[in-house]
Amino acid sequence: SLLDKAGAGNYFIKSAFALLGHMRGGPGKAAVVSSAATGLISGSSIANVVTTGTFTIPLMKRVGYRPDQAGAVEVSSSVNGQIMPPVMGAASFVMAEFMGVSYTSVMLAAAIPALFYYGALFAAIHFNAIRGGLQGIPREELPDLRQLMWRQGHLFIPVLIIFALLLQGYTATYAAILSTASVWALSWLRRETRVGLRGAVEALR
């Protein structure tokens, strides 16, 4: 919630479009990457669709995707957000408790199918774009990646922090607390990402 308040969701979406939007079927490919990136922090398929879909679906339709295709790409991209480490759905905690293993073990096991899934989906969208003759968005209409990294790149650091803490064997609760605190501290590096005390309290309710 704090990352979203600081603008991380918007940053992930714009970064994906800056990287891939100009390619064949670019908005569809950007939907895959932005949904995977949003899945890193949300652990919710529904939240993933709501966050990314309102932006990606209109742009997919603009370059020639049929409405049902655009919706299918977005849902397919977002549905596995709940198994994209490090923040996964509630089932992952139940699995860890049931099997008597650490959350980190479940997270590492989930990373393999998640990456294969998104890789296969990206390839399917690419080949369908070639078959359908879909084009991308002109580069001049896309965000500048260097400017995005300069203005909002620090919002990805908390994701790296939670990854590092979990891989070092710390509990999910400890990792979540420290990474959440880092979100609030790092948000103050830029005026446009700054989250005040009132905003932080609202986000954590």
N, C-alpha and C positions, 0 to 999 in steps of 0.2 A: 504493500500500500504506500509506503514511503517512497519507494522508487517510482511508482506511478505518479505520485504527487510531484516529484522532482522532474518528471517528464521523460522517464526512461522508456516507457512504452512508445512514445512518439519518436524517440531517438532510435530505437531498434527498427521501427518501420521505415523511417527516412534513410537509415544506413543501408538497409536491404535494397531500397529502390535506387540509392546512389550507386550501389555495386552492380545491380542486375537489371534495373528498369529498362535499359536501352537494348537488351538482348531480345531475341525472338520469344514472344510470349512473356516478356520481362515481368509484367505485374504478377503473373502466376508464380514465377520463380521467386520473386520478392516476397510473395505471400508465404511460401514455404519457409524461407529463411527467417522472415520476421516472426512467424508463428513459432518456429523452433527457438528463436531468441527469447520471445515472450514466455515460452514454456519453461525456460531456465528459472524464471522467478515467480511464475504464477501457480503452477501445479493444478490448474483448472482448465478444462477444455472450454467450458462456457465463457469464462473470463477471457480466454484467448480469442475466441471468435468475436466477442464484443469489442475487445481492444483493437484488433487488427482488421476485422472484417469491414467495419464502416469505412475504412480507408482503401483497402485493397480491392474489394468487390467492384466499386464504381470504376476504378482504373482498369481492371480486367475487362469489364464490359466496353470500355472506351476503345481498347485495341482490338476488339473483335470476339471476345469470349461471349458465348450465349449466357443469359442470366443463370440457367441451371448449371452450366459449366463453372461459372465464377463461384457460385455458391458451393458446388461440390469441391472445388479446389480449396476454398477457404476452410470448409469443415474438415476435409481430409488433412489439411495442414495443422489445424488446431487441435484435433481430437487426441493426438498423442502428446500434447503439451503436458499431460499429467504423468507421463513416464520419462520426461526429459529432465535429467539431473541438472542442478543439485536439488531444487525444490520440486518435489513430486506430490501426487495426490495422497489423500489420507490412507489409501489402501497400502501404500508402501510402508507406513508405520505399523499397520496391522500385520503385514507380512514379516517385518523384522521381529515383532513381538512374538508372533506365532512360531517362527522358526528358531527363535533364540539367537539371532545374529544381530550384528550392528546395522544401523541404518546405512552406513557407508557401504557395506557389502551389497545391500539391496540396490543402492544407487549405482554402483559400478556394474552390477549385472544388468540393470535396466539401460545403461548407456549403450550397450551393443545393439539391441534391437531398435532402440530409438534412432540411432545414427543410420542404421541400415534402412529403416522405414523412410526417413527423410531423404536419404540418397536415392532410393527407388522412386519416391514420389517426384523428386526433382527431375529425374530422368524421364519419367512418364509424361510430365508436363512439357519437357523439351521436345520429345518426339511428337506429341500431339500438336504442339505449336508449329513444327515443321510441316506436318501433314495438313494442318488447317491454314497454313500461310499466314499465321499471326505475326505481327511485328511488335516492336517495343515502343517505348516512349522516347521522343527526341531528347538527346542529352541536355540540351539547353533548358529543358523543362524540369530536369531532375535536380535534387539537392546536391550540393558540393560536399563530397565525403571529407575532404580535409577540414573544411569549416565545421562540419558536424563533429568531427573528432576533437577539434580545438575547443568547441563550445560545450559539448556534452559527453565527450569520451570518458570523463572521470566517473560517469554513472555506471560504467561497466566494472569498475574496481570492486565494489561490494560483492558482485557475483564471483569474482576471482577469490575474494577473501573467504567466502563460505565454502567454495570448492577446496581451498587449501586447508582450512580447518577440519573439514570432514575427512579429507585424505590423510591428515595427520592423526586421526583417531579420536578427535573431540566429539562430544555428543551433538546431535542435531540441535538441541535446545541452546547449548553454549554457542555453537556456530551461528545460529540465527540471531541471538542477542547481540553478539559482537558485530556481525555484518549489518544488522539494522542500525546500530549506533554509528557505524561507518557511513551509512547512507546519509544520515542526518548531518554528520560532520562534513562529508565531501560535497553535499549539496550547496554549501556556503562558498565553494570555490568560484561559483559564477552567479551573477545576479538573477539570470533567467531560470536557474535550477534551484534557487534557494528555497528551503522549506523552513518557515518560522516555527516557533514553539507551538502556537495554536494549530497550525497546519499539521504538525507532527502528532499532536494529541488527537486531532480529528481522524488522521489516517490510521492510527493504531486502535481506535475504538472498535 
